[in-house]
């Protein structure tokens, strides 16, 4: 993982204290927003089987089972001719009603239900699986109704849950595991739980469990409720399909670009880009997800050797969205250099409130850009971040030339997106346009610009009016555990910021354990659906320290809380304070060296090497055991250090930068071994699939946003 290691290790030379993120309350953070009523959305047609899997254990006696029967009867009466089946589970599972359209049979059979024993949900899920296998239905809806997590049946030691979660975690793991089997078979699972039946000590776990096994909605159906069945026509303007993006996956057919689902509608752009802020929201969640989809498709395709075809993924996606006149800039068509910037444009016509607009989609290449890494460390001595600023001006020039070439006139809307370096570039492009930069032939109102910057470094200064209200059309999605979002420094003598306000992804420290577990588990369900990455490692971070009395040499530092964001701030602030000094000093002594190293090492993406703390520790111990004046030993240590991070040819040009890093590491060995022992975890935070999974987890096109609060006395069931 040489790319990750170099971006972390060398990038910290220009990183400082994280700029203060926008303080988000429940009303503002899309991950914590609530709705006023519960919604169960069920898609039905003649090829669909709807199965009710109901808990008939002893705790469901009385109100629980009667409410369940009423719900199924109402659903049967109002869902027309759809095929229904009912399966029960307690100590064992049985099929109460085979698939039928006969509403009389359904009503009669439901009167025979009794409640006894414990709750073996795994047995119930397996009965559902056998039923589905034996019948020919295009789609299956599974609605689980219960008042408790499983308390009997099959067990599974290793899984989502551990003993600290609940005493019956093994039963929960087994049910969770088989639910994944059903979801992989395209079964739509909804969970309805009587949370008022659950003891307060297990309520948090129970909700988390039922959130996890569903993929189409969770609802608390506590007592004193009614059900409103509402029929609606499907939204014919919502386009859906698969798109390819610039991450390599390997299967039985060989290596190919990854693929995942998108949802798009022109309606995203029919409201002002400021409307969400006026409503107290951070952004339109569906447009945000689609913007990251577009951005990922605009990464250089890793399976295309010819640079003329590196932009094929984004070209194909924009064509599916009915955009025309696709064009990639020259930097996308040739091998990247230290300061190039790839970007693409396409357009389509829109009519909004009887006015004609041209919608321009501008995506900046945020991955697969090789030697362009050098631009990331190009601060310059004054003004905006020099590397990002040059890239933004090049993108604006491309935008101007595109408008002229394709004779676009009148009012336009601009859809702008970027990730990582491209996000910093997009941020400066948006800031420049908001600050009055004009385009030829067209009129762009700030309310008609929709800028989405994912995991963006910082590239501007407060003196550029970065935090004015006019920049609320700029959305920054920031993972506090992502080291890349902490570039460039916001420390004294640097003070870099971003245009617009930051919306942070959930962390345990911000929202608390219970809420974080629910949100994270929902995110992980979406991550499972994104084929190129399934690992989420951020909760595994551990502070480390050197212990010469322990055989392993490196041990956990139990004196500190294992919070990755805190570690990154400590490491970066210490380095910035002791080594960087100010922009002029950095540029004079280190900038060109780092540009050369970043271009040379990261320009070659074929060599992927993981560096472990023990390798670095050996070098540190060698240096500590010998005199600093021994230049031969010092040069040897530098050579070893360069080699383990991927620099085979150590030159005078880059050795000074490596020497700076080594000197810092000798002074702070515990910070150093913590970095290298957690390198994979730190790199994991910048994986785009994790950001995408978080966005999908609160996008109604993919799932029902969490949490849902009940409007007393009403559950709305939408049948499409």
Secondary structure, DSSP 8 states (H G I E B T S, - for coil): -HHHHHHHHTGGGGB-S--------TTT-TTT--BSSEEEEE---TTEEEEEEEE-SGGGTTHHHHHHHHHHHHHHHHSTT-EEEEEEESSSEEEEEEEE--HHHHHHHHTT----S---HHHHHHHHHHHHHHS--SEEEEEEEESS---SS---SSSS--TTT-TTHHHHHHHHHHHHHHHHTTEEEEEEE-GGGS-HHHHHHHHHHHHHH-SS-EEE--SS--EEEEE----TT-EEEEEEEEEEEEETTEEEEEEEEEEE-GGGGSS-TTHHHHTT-SS-HHHHHHHHHHHHHTS--TT--SGGGTTHHHHHHHHHTT-EEEEE-HHHHS---TT---EEEEEEEEEETTEEEEEEEEEE--SS-GGGHHHHT---SSSS-HHHHHHHHHHHHHHHHHHHHTT--EEEEEEEEEETHHHHHHHHHHHHHHTT---SSEE--GGGEEEEEES----EEGGGTTTSGGGGGEEEEE-TT-GGGGBS--STTT-EE-SSEEEE---HHHH-HHHHHHHHHHHHHHHHHSTT-----GGG---EEE-TTSTTSEEE-TTS---HHHHHHHHHHHHIIIII--HHHHIIIIIHHHHHHHHHHHT--S------HHHHHHHHHHHHHS-TT-HHHHHHHHHHHHHHTT--S--HHHHHHHHHHHHHHHHTHHHHHHHHHTHHHHHHTT-HHHHHHHHHTT-TTTS--S-B---TT-EEEEE-
